[in-house]
Amino acid sequence: MGDALHHHLFTDGGMDKAVRNLMSHWGKDHWGLGYSAGGTVLWKAAARGHAFAGIFCVSSTRLRNEGAIETPHHVFFGNKDPNKPASEWLSTVPKQYTLLNDAGHNYYLDAHSTATELTCKAMARQMSVL
């Protein structure tokens, strides 16, 4: 399913359709949480001017091809994810990012990992402040 999904999203135009659908159903008071390709959908919607309260992108490695957005956001990557954005992108594009030690791309699938716990705590902290 992973390869087929990525082919559909990034080769067959599925990403644009997902962004349009999201923009037609979510209002400005919503927080977005996207894992992998889902984070890229959120980012692209924000780049097209859709208003969110804020977005969180977890292991959304395709963001390495995206520019800065104004929407409040925080991106999370495992430091062992071979496809994470380069340090130059991390230092210039996102307003806030976290690189998690000893974590790969799918770290979030382990609900009890330290990386998942740190991600959840950071998101909860930010949602209570904004």
C-alpha positions in Angstrom: 0.0 0.0 0.0 2.8 2.5 0.8 4.3 2.5 -2.7 0.9 2.6 -4.4 -0.3 5.4 -2.2 2.8 7.5 -2.9 2.5 6.8 -6.6 -1.2 7.9 -6.5 -0.4 11.1 -4.5 2.8 12.2 -6.1 2.5 10.9 -9.7 -1.2 10.6 -10.5 -2.5 13.9 -9.1 -3.9 12.5 -5.9 -2.1 15.2 -3.8 -4.0 18.0 -5.5 -7.3 16.3 -5.0 -6.5 15.6 -1.3 -5.5 19.3 -0.8 -8.7 20.5 -2.5 -10.9 18.2 -0.4 -9.2 19.2 2.8 -9.6 22.9 2.0 -13.3 22.5 1.3 -14.1 20.7 4.6 -11.9 22.3 7.2 -12.3 25.7 8.7 -9.7 28.1 10.2 -10.2 26.9 13.8 -9.0 23.4 13.1 -5.6 22.0 14.0 -4.0 19.7 11.4 -2.0 16.6 12.3 -0.5 14.8 9.3 1.8 11.8 9.3 4.1 11.3 6.3 2.2 12.2 3.1 -0.7 13.6 5.2 1.6 16.3 6.6 2.4 17.3 3.0 -1.3 17.7 2.2 -1.7 20.0 5.2 1.4 22.0 4.2 0.3 22.4 0.6 -3.2 23.6 1.8 -1.6 26.2 4.0 0.7 27.3 1.2 -2.4 27.8 -1.0 -3.8 30.1 1.7 -6.0 27.8 3.7 -6.3 29.0 7.3 -5.6 26.6 10.1 -5.1 27.2 13.8 -1.9 25.4 13.3 -0.4 22.2 11.8 1.9 19.4 12.9 3.7 17.4 10.3 5.2 14.1 11.5 7.8 12.3 9.3 6.5 14.3 6.3 9.8 13.9 4.4 8.4 15.3 1.1 8.3 18.7 2.8 11.9 18.9 1.7 10.5 20.1 -1.6 8.3 22.8 -0.1 8.9 26.4 0.8 8.0 28.4 3.9 4.4 29.0 5.1 2.9 31.5 7.4 0.6 29.1 9.2 1.8 28.2 12.7 3.5 24.8 12.4 5.9 22.3 13.9 7.6 19.5 12.0 9.0 16.3 13.5 11.5 13.9 12.0 13.5 11.0 13.3 17.2 11.6 13.0 17.6 8.1 11.5 15.1 8.8 8.7 17.2 8.7 5.5 14.7 10.9 3.7 14.3 13.7 6.3 15.0 17.1 4.9 18.5 18.4 4.8 19.8 20.6 7.7 19.7 23.6 5.4 15.9 23.2 4.8 15.4 22.6 8.5 17.2 25.8 9.4 15.5 28.0 6.9 12.0 26.8 6.1 10.0 25.6 9.2 9.3 28.0 12.0 9.8 25.1 14.4 11.2 21.6 14.0 12.3 18.7 16.2 14.8 16.0 15.3 14.2 13.0 17.5 17.1 10.9 18.6 17.3 7.2 17.6 14.0 7.5 15.6 13.3 6.4 12.0 10.5 7.3 9.6 7.8 5.3 11.3 8.7 6.1 14.9 5.1 7.3 15.5 3.8 3.7 15.1 5.2 2.8 18.5 2.9 4.6 20.9 5.2 3.9 23.8 8.5 5.1 22.3 10.3 8.1 23.8 10.1 9.8 20.4 6.3 9.5 20.2 6.0 10.7 23.8 8.1 13.8 23.0 6.1 14.5 19.9 2.8 14.3 21.7 4.0 16.5 24.6 5.3 19.1 22.2 2.0 19.2 20.3 -0.1 19.5 23.4 2.2 22.3 24.8 1.8 24.3 21.5 -1.9 23.9 21.2 -2.3 25.2 24.8 -0.3 28.3 24.0 -1.7 29.3 20.6 
